[in-house]
Structure formats: C-alpha cells, structure tokens
Amino acid sequence: MSRVKISHIAAYTAGSRRVSSHEIEARINHKQALLAPGVLERLFGVKNRYFAEAGTQCSDLAAGAARKILAQVDPQTIDCLIFAAASSDLIEPATANIVQAKLGLTCPVFDVKNACNSFMSAIQVAASFIKSGEYQRVLITNGEILQNAITFNITDEVDLLKRLASFTLGDAGTAALLQRSQDESGILYHDIRSMGKYWELCVIPGGGSMYPQDCSKHFFEGKTSELREVFARERGDLIEKCLQKTGFTRNDIDHYFIHQVSKNSCEALAREIDIPLAKVHCIVEEYGNTAAASIPLGISLAVQAGKLKKGQKIMIIGLAAGISMSVSLIIW
C-alpha cells in the first residue's frame, strides 16, 4: 500500500504584531516589580512572539494558511477538512465549520483537539482516512490565538510561578494537505502515548463544565518543572521503537522537529535522546510557544528557507498537556 504524504504545508502570521519579552515583562510589572529585566529570555530563550490583532479569530489564522495551499490546489478536490488546535473560536460549533465557511468549501469537516498534539493527532486521523480510501485529500488547518490565555494581573510570586510559562505563548496559523504518495515519500511511522493521570499539571480550567462561568479560570496555569520531569520519565522507548520499526538510526534523520515550549527544553531533549542539536529546528526564540501550530510552523519555515528538501527524512516529536507524547517519521 502506498504511503500518505504531506504534499503542501503553509503558515500564516500576517497582520500579527511582533511582541518582545521586554514588553511582556513590562506588562507583568505594571503594578509591582515581580520580574527582573531579561528573565523570560534567560529562562525560556524566547525573545519574541506574535500576537494577532484584536478581533482576529482562530479560524481567520487557519483560513489564512489554508488559502496559501488552495491557491495551488483545486478546492473542489478537498474531500475533508479538519481543524486541529488547542484554541477554538467557540465551544459550539466546531471551529472547522467556520473555517469551511471562510474558505467556501463543501466537504465534511470536524475538529480534532489534543492540546499541543492536536495537529499531529489530526495527521494520524487524516492518514487513516486516506489509507482506508474514505477520502483522497484531507486539509488540516490550525489557528492558535494564545494571547487570550495570558493574564497580566499577577497577584504575587506564587501566582507568577504557576503562570510563568504562559508568557512565552504566541499566535499563529498553519495548514497542511495530505494525500496518497506516488513515490517513496510519506509517513513511515506514527505512535502516540497518553497518560491522563497527569492532566492537572497544565491546564486552562475555564470554558467547560468544571468552571462554566468563572472568568478567572480562562487563563493558562501549569507546573512546568513537574511536567518536564514527567516527559523525561515517561518517554521510555518511544523514539527507540520508532527507529527499530523503520530500520533507521539517529544519524539517518536529516531534520528533527520538536514541539517548542522553550529553547532550553528543546536543547535538553536533544541531549537526553542523543540527537545532534544542529539538526533540531528551534523556532521558539522568534515565535514563542504556539501550541499545536509549533510543529507545522517549524516545518513550513524550513521548507520556505529551502532547508527541507524532497527525499530527506524527518522525525517529529510531539509533547502536549494531558499529557501525551508522539513521534512520527516521514520521508519528505
């Protein structure tokens, strides 16, 4: 059976404002001095991130990225559209419906939501549809507006600590088109592990049945050091299993794309799993943590810069609240 490949990928940040960590620190310190200058960059390696202009919806960023693909592909050939993000326009209906309306498509649509692994989970779903023959071309879209999960009204140092990682968040939109490959390119391997017992380590509590009307619960909070420890402890043989099943070694992989939480965590993971840092595409310094847009944004930037070429092997390592971890191996 032929493989499923990512035939097109695109990113969209048009109209977004570049926001420095210095500006974020100034907003945090507007009532009391809680952060020394340069702390965010030292802790996370994030210099900038992008905030969409007021009134922009997640669906706008997703549609913006998708239009770049639809400019090259006949929209009538799209069989299914998936919106895959940690963010959403509304609780009801699925944001995919809104993206569909903005793109003028008529195919079936639905959302896939799995925190920062949403995009990678959508790839797994889309590839399964294509392999089964249900659909021929599946368009995955993503729009993350994470600035809405940041509160700058910090009460004290304890409150600051649980919200610290939120100050790296940024906005972005991405899209990818999946279809059957006609050559050796495509997805060779995909695996995902979920450990729901750790769900409380990283949350945006509001907006659901737990806190349906408490506006103070609509902001990110997390225990980032504990989350990092869990990832390191529970990762197990996830990557080794991928290499064994595909027959490749670490040196055979040309590019590594890892979910970008911080520059330090990206570098630490590279050391822990013994992969060359030079092969890891780290974009968090300029874009911050863009949740489920992080991996497709990194791939899109690599393609645009001419770094990622046809026939090269890429490994994608996803990390997400919930918590879940994923690994994919693709021949581009």
C-alpha positions in Angstrom: 0.0 0.0 0.0 1.4 3.4 -0.9 2.1 5.9 1.8 0.3 9.1 2.8 2.4 12.2 2.4 2.1 15.9 3.3 2.0 17.4 -0.2 1.6 21.1 0.9 2.3 23.0 4.1 1.8 26.7 4.9 1.9 29.1 7.9 0.1 32.4 8.4 1.0 35.3 10.8 0.1 38.2 8.5 -1.2 41.2 10.4 0.2 39.9 13.7 2.3 42.2 15.9 5.8 41.2 17.0 5.9 41.4 20.8 9.2 41.2 22.6 9.8 39.6 26.0 10.8 43.0 27.3 7.3 44.3 26.6 5.7 41.2 28.3 7.9 41.8 31.4 6.8 45.5 31.5 3.1 44.4 31.4 3.7 41.9 34.2 5.4 44.6 36.3 2.8 47.2 35.7 1.5 47.0 39.4 4.5 45.6 41.2 8.0 44.5 40.2 7.8 40.8 40.0 10.2 40.0 37.2 13.7 41.4 36.7 14.6 42.5 33.1 15.6 39.7 30.8 14.2 36.9 33.0 11.9 35.4 30.3 14.6 35.2 27.7 17.1 33.6 30.2 14.5 31.1 31.4 12.9 30.2 28.1 15.1 31.5 25.4 12.1 33.4 23.9 12.9 36.9 22.5 9.7 37.5 20.6 6.3 36.1 19.8 3.4 37.3 17.5 0.0 38.5 18.7 -2.8 38.6 16.2 -4.6 42.0 16.0 -7.8 42.5 18.1 -10.8 40.8 16.6 -8.9 38.1 14.8 -10.3 34.6 15.3 -8.6 31.3 15.3 -10.5 30.4 12.1 -9.0 33.5 10.4 -5.4 32.3 11.0 -6.4 28.8 9.9 -8.1 30.1 6.8 -5.2 32.4 6.0 -2.8 29.4 6.0 -5.2 27.2 4.1 -5.7 29.8 1.3 -1.9 29.6 0.5 -2.5 25.9 -0.2 -5.8 26.3 -2.1 -4.0 28.8 -4.4 -2.1 25.8 -5.7 -4.7 23.1 -5.4 -8.3 23.0 -6.8 -10.6 23.5 -3.7 -13.1 21.1 -5.3 -10.6 18.2 -4.8 -10.6 18.6 -1.0 -12.6 15.7 0.5 -12.4 16.6 4.2 -11.3 19.5 6.4 -10.0 19.1 9.9 -9.4 22.0 12.4 -6.8 20.9 14.9 -5.7 23.3 17.6 -5.6 23.8 21.4 -7.6 27.1 20.7 -11.0 27.5 19.2 -13.4 30.2 18.1 -16.3 28.9 20.2 -17.3 25.9 22.3 -20.1 25.2 19.8 -20.0 24.7 16.8 -16.7 23.1 15.8 -14.3 25.7 14.5 -13.9 23.6 11.4 -17.3 24.7 10.3 -16.3 28.4 10.5 -13.0 27.7 8.6 -15.1 25.9 6.0 -17.4 28.9 5.5 -14.4 31.2 5.2 -12.8 29.0 2.5 -16.0 28.3 0.6 -15.6 24.5 0.8 -18.4 22.0 0.9 -16.7 18.9 2.1 -17.2 17.2 5.5 -15.5 18.9 8.4 -14.7 18.3 12.1 -12.3 19.4 14.9 -9.5 17.3 16.5 -8.5 18.6 19.9 -5.5 17.2 21.8 -3.7 20.2 23.3 -0.3 20.8 21.6 -0.5 17.4 19.9 -3.7 18.4 18.1 -2.0 18.8 14.7 -0.1 15.5 15.0 -3.3 13.7 16.1 -5.1 15.1 13.1 -2.3 13.8 10.8 -2.9 10.3 12.2 -6.6 10.6 11.6 -6.3 12.0 8.1 -3.7 9.4 7.1 -6.1 6.7 8.3 -8.9 8.1 6.2 -6.7 8.2 3.1 -5.3 4.7 3.6 -8.9 3.3 4.0 -10.0 5.0 0.8 -12.6 7.1 2.6 -11.0 10.3 1.4 -8.3 11.2 -1.2 -7.3 14.7 0.0 -7.6 15.9 3.6 -6.8 19.5 4.5 -5.7 20.0 8.1 -6.0 23.6 9.4 -4.8 25.2 12.6 -5.2 28.6 14.3 -3.8 29.4 17.7 -4.7 32.6 19.5 -3.0 32.0 22.8 -2.6 35.6 23.9 -6.2 35.2 25.3 -4.9 32.6 27.8 -2.4 35.1 29.3 -3.4 37.3 32.3 -1.1 40.1 33.4 -2.9 40.7 36.6 -0.5 38.7 38.7 -1.2 38.9 42.5 2.1 37.5 44.0 5.1 35.3 43.3 3.1 32.1 43.8 0.6 33.2 41.2 3.5 34.3 38.9 5.1 30.9 39.2 2.1 28.9 38.0 1.5 31.3 35.1 5.2 31.8 34.1 5.1 29.5 31.0 2.1 31.4 29.6 4.3 34.4 29.0 6.0 32.5 26.2 2.8 32.0 24.3 2.2 33.4 20.8 -0.3 33.2 17.9 0.0 31.5 14.6 -2.0 29.7 11.9 -0.9 26.7 9.8 -2.3 24.2 7.3 -1.2 21.0 5.6 -2.7 18.9 2.8 -2.4 15.2 3.0 -2.8 12.8 0.1 -1.6 9.4 -1.2 2.1 9.4 -2.3 3.1 8.3 -5.8 6.7 7.6 -4.7 8.8 6.7 -1.6 7.9 9.9 0.2 5.3 9.9 3.0 4.6 8.9 6.6 6.6 5.8 7.6 5.7 5.7 11.2 3.5 7.3 13.8 3.0 6.5 17.5 1.4 8.3 20.4 1.2 7.8 24.1 -1.2 9.3 26.5 -1.1 9.5 30.3 -4.2 11.1 31.6 -3.3 10.8 35.2 -1.1 13.9 34.7 -3.8 16.1 33.2 -3.8 18.6 36.1 -0.2 19.6 35.5 -1.0 22.0 32.7 -4.5 23.5 32.2 -6.8 26.3 31.1 -9.6 25.4 33.5 -12.4 27.7 32.3 -14.8 27.3 29.4 -16.0 23.8 30.2 -18.3 22.1 32.7 -15.8 22.4 35.6 -15.9 26.2 35.7 -18.6 27.2 33.2 -19.0 30.9 34.3 -15.8 31.7 36.2 -13.9 34.3 34.1 -10.8 34.0 36.3 -10.3 30.4 35.1 -9.8 31.3 31.4 -6.0 31.7 31.8 -3.2 29.2 31.5 -1.7 27.7 34.6 0.8 24.9 35.0 3.5 23.2 36.9 6.1 23.3 34.2 9.0 21.7 36.1 6.9 18.7 37.1 5.6 18.4 33.5 9.2 18.4 32.2 10.1 15.6 34.7 7.1 13.5 33.6 8.0 13.8 30.0 11.6 12.7 30.7 10.4 9.8 32.9 7.6 8.5 30.8 9.1 8.9 27.4 10.5 5.4 27.6 11.4 3.8 24.4 9.1 5.9 22.2 11.9 7.1 19.9 13.9 3.9 20.0 10.9 1.9 19.0 10.4 4.3 16.0 14.0 3.7 14.9 13.8 0.0 15.3 10.5 -0.3 13.4 11.7 1.8 10.5 15.3 0.5 10.4 16.9 3.9 10.6 19.5 5.3 13.0 19.6 8.8 14.6 22.3 9.8 12.1 20.0 8.8 9.2 17.5 11.5 10.2 18.1 14.8 8.4 15.8 17.1 10.5 14.1 16.9 13.9 11.0 19.0 14.6 10.1 19.1 18.3 7.2 20.9 20.0 8.6 24.2 21.1 8.0 25.0 24.8 11.3 26.7 25.4 14.8 26.8 23.9 16.2 25.2 27.0 13.7 22.3 26.9 14.4 21.8 23.2 18.2 21.6 23.8 17.7 19.4 26.9 15.5 16.9 25.0 18.1 16.8 22.2 20.8 15.9 24.8 18.6 13.3 26.5 17.7 11.4 23.4 21.2 11.9 21.9 20.4 13.7 18.7 22.6 16.5 17.1 21.3 19.9 18.1 22.3 21.2 14.7 19.5 19.1 13.2 16.8 20.4 15.5 14.8 23.2 14.1 14.3 25.6 17.1 11.9 28.5 16.3 10.8 29.3 19.8 13.3 32.2 20.1 11.3 34.2 17.5 7.8 32.7 17.7 7.4 31.5 21.3 5.2 28.6 22.1 2.4 28.4 19.5 0.9 25.2 20.9 -0.3 22.9 18.1 0.9 25.3 15.5 4.5 24.9 16.7 5.5 21.8 14.7 3.8 22.6 11.3 5.1 26.2 11.7 8.6 24.9 12.1 8.3 22.6 9.1 6.8 25.4 6.9 9.6 27.7 7.8 12.2 25.0 6.9 10.5 24.4 3.6 10.3 28.2 2.8 14.0 28.6 3.7 15.0 25.7 1.4 16.4 23.7 4.3 13.9 20.8 4.0 14.3 19.0 0.7 12.4 16.2 -1.1 13.6 12.8 0.0 15.0 13.9 3.3 14.0 12.1 6.5 12.3 14.0 9.3 11.4 13.0 12.8 8.6 14.8 14.6 8.4 14.7 18.4 5.2 16.0 19.9 4.7 16.9 23.6 1.4 18.0 25.0 -0.6 18.7 28.1 -2.9 15.9 29.1 -0.4 14.5 28.9 0.6 13.0 25.5 3.7 12.3 23.6 4.0 11.4 19.9 6.7 10.5 17.4 6.4 10.4 13.6 9.0 9.6 10.9 8.4 11.0 7.4 10.3 10.9 4.1 9.7 14.4 2.7 
